[in-house]
């Protein structure tokens, strides 16, 4: 066995995750456009699309699109309110499978993770392993994913995106430059609409063109990040996975059909969210150290407030009481559009319990969406 000269990074991304879990639970939805998100209310609903199936994407529907627009495009689709407990359970099962393939797993969202697979001898073996991972997830969880394999984190993500749905794409160090050359510059994570427009104005539309662009000209427009950008375009990716303990979190949010300032209603919803989250914690044998509430007022003015304790708690009374306290401290009487509750800094339960009065104020963030 030879030691690989390069890192081997997998990017595993579940395909249309929420929608796929719903189809798994309701086989009769298979092959139909499935849209998970807010209630469309015959085209008058508020809120957005969370995820939609590939069948729905054919109608031009995509996540974050207003649900009313999705309804206009495809009123006959299956519209489903999100059931996050279900998705979180599926996510945990998938992540458990991934961790059995590598001790170095970086989970970046509910349905996405990077694996450092550099212990494998070569990219051919890596492809076989990825096939096994896909098969195990399909067999045990009934879900499809796409896997990108590359010598770096960013390239692995580009590869998995490119292979979707149900894809598997290996980009070896020798293949990176030719693979990238044809792709539009927007495929590089971090090149958003604004940067893309600047590049287009410079006559650069493909990654291949970016790879041979004059570095001084790029630096003049983008500063130091131009170096990383052009390195990526040339297939040079030094990004490894970040295995610092990810502070996992679980949360609930609700957007109201009509803005409300009824305190009893708001508190009742927070109580229900607390029950829901406490149940997940006990089911998973987890405890939380930080409780955060989020209130979004009219005009998208969003406020959050958190409280952290030294020792974690997992019981409902503690979570509910803290949520209520945070609410009474944060709420200022205005009309509320959205309310949310989040538990973070999760860890496995131990027998030590902490009293509620050990919670201390952590931070008050204003004006930004941080939950
Ligand atoms: Mg995904």
Boltz pocket constraint, residues with backbone or C-beta under 6 A from the ligand:
constraints:
  - pocket:
      binder: B
      contacts: [[A, 13], [A, 14], [A, 15], [A, 16], [A, 17], [A, 111], [A, 112]]
      max_distance: 6.0
